[in-house]
Amino acid sequence: MQVVLATDFGAPSVLRLAERPDPVPGPGQVTIDVSHAAVGLIDVFFRQGLFKDQPGSAKPPFVPGLEVAGTVRALGDGVTGLEVGEQVVTMSDGSGLGGYASIYVAPTSAVVSIEGRGIDPALAVSVVPNAAMAHVALTRIAHLAAGERVLIHGALGGFAAAFPGIARELGASRVVGTVRPSKLAAAASTRLPYDEVVDSTDLLRVLGDERFDVVVDPVGGQLRADSLAVMAPGGRLIASGNASGQWDHTLDTNQLWFGSVAIAGFNAGALLPAHPEVIRPALEAAVDAVAAGLGQTEVDVLPLSEAAAAHERMENRSLSGRIALMPER
Ligand SMILES: NC(=O)c1ccc[n+]([C@@H]2O[C@H](COP(=O)([O-])OP(=O)(O)OC[C@H]3O[C@@H](n4cnc5c(N)ncnc54)[C@H](OP(=O)(O)O)[C@@H]3O)[C@@H](O)[C@H]2O)c1
């Protein structure tokens, strides 16, 4: 099979095409003929070696990529409920990489069928896994209730873009996104189900007196601190990323009790292996949301051989949606 290898930690140029033996599925696994592999900022962080000192973190050479769409190629022992040739999407259960490849091995617990649902596979891989994570974050971490108001930072980003559809599905009464000024024009024409998208650099002024029950924050840094002032008492902020790159930013925890608000972390890679029971309902809710048109994010498709260019685009921020890589057959 064809793969993209991260041959070292470093610049996008460490990503090279290579050949590897075709894998066979073990018990409880399936192999998937990959039609599309998602590219996420997390892949960039792995390639840069940002997490290299964390226990169990991949060391070069490794095949990046956490999520794929494609068709089932073969079933491992004991697998039921899936058929060879069925269209599927995977989400990462926190156990491995390997998505930038023409064949992917997945545990069936992290695979969901999209057969007959009328979902484009490039859109499916771009939205379904993140929407499943959004479902877990909004139900288990934020305990979103019907009628609550939700604010989502980095609103067009790959991860964040999956939240408005799930928030709607769960009955949120209002869903507002925030972006930096350079993305306001793209936000004006987004088909994602936001009521409004506002400037994240001028939060207090643009939001006026409006207060939110749940804030989704994959951006971090100063924006996380600014968010505390726009939360309603009883509000919950989900700290779920650091796209800002402000790794040293700190928060004054006195602000939490002054405002009677909470901050909870969400990291699928940590939570899902510990609570695998949340994966199946989340994947099904995600497919329903995308099939209902609630995840209409922009997707650019590039050949697998252009993985380095895809990472450059993630890094230089010339993107208002997602990139999916397509193996050449
Ligand atoms: N918790 C989890 O389980 C989980 C899962 C997936 C991803 N993540 C995390 O979520 C974050 C976003 O990942 P992604 O794949 O969605 O990335 P992405 O598609 O690049 O989106 C990141 C968004 O953050 C915003 N942003 C604000 N300041 C930024 C800055 N200085 N540099 C870059 N972006 C900035 C950008 O929106 P504007 O330009 O509009 O502000 C951008 O749309 C990452 O930290 C990733 O590790 C977490």
The ligand as a Gaussian input file, in Angstrom:
#p B3LYP/6-31G(d) Opt

LIG

0 1
 N       -9.790000      18.127000      22.179000
 C       -9.778000      17.278000      21.165000
 O      -10.110000      16.102000      21.280000
 C       -9.357000      17.822000      19.845000
 C       -9.691000      17.176000      18.655000
 C       -9.291000      17.756000      17.429000
 C       -8.575000      18.960000      17.459000
 N       -8.246000      19.506000      18.659000
 C       -7.488000      20.764000      18.769000
 O       -8.274000      21.829000      18.280000
 C       -7.411000      22.826000      17.783000
 C       -7.848000      23.176000      16.381000
 O       -7.588000      22.073000      15.517000
 P       -8.156000      22.059000      14.029000
 O       -7.691000      20.810000      13.406000
 O       -9.581000      22.424000      14.053000
 O       -7.332000      23.294000      13.413000
 P       -7.746000      24.339000      12.300000
 O       -8.673000      23.726000      11.309000
 O       -6.467000      24.926000      11.853000
 O       -8.588000      25.426000      13.113000
 C       -8.004000      26.245000      14.082000
 C       -8.815000      27.526000      14.216000
 O       -8.282000      28.249000      15.301000
 C       -8.329000      29.634000      15.020000
 N       -7.149000      30.352000      15.491000
 C       -7.145000      31.400000      16.324000
 N       -5.919000      31.827000      16.556000
 C       -5.102000      31.066000      15.826000
 C       -3.693000      31.049000      15.623000
 N       -2.884000      31.925000      16.227000
 N       -3.202000      30.111000      14.785000
 C       -4.002000      29.213000      14.193000
 N       -5.342000      29.191000      14.345000
 C       -5.882000      30.109000      15.153000
 C       -8.465000      29.757000      13.526000
 O       -9.626000      30.478000      13.295000
 P       -9.609000      32.056000      13.011000
 O       -8.483000      32.325000      12.079000
 O      -10.926000      32.291000      12.428000
 O       -9.472000      32.691000      14.332000
 C       -8.687000      28.363000      12.981000
 O       -9.858000      28.288000      12.184000
 C       -5.991000      22.270000      17.859000
 O       -5.376000      22.773000      19.031000
 C       -6.206000      20.773000      17.967000
 O       -5.159000      20.145000      18.653000
 C       -8.645000      18.988000      19.826000

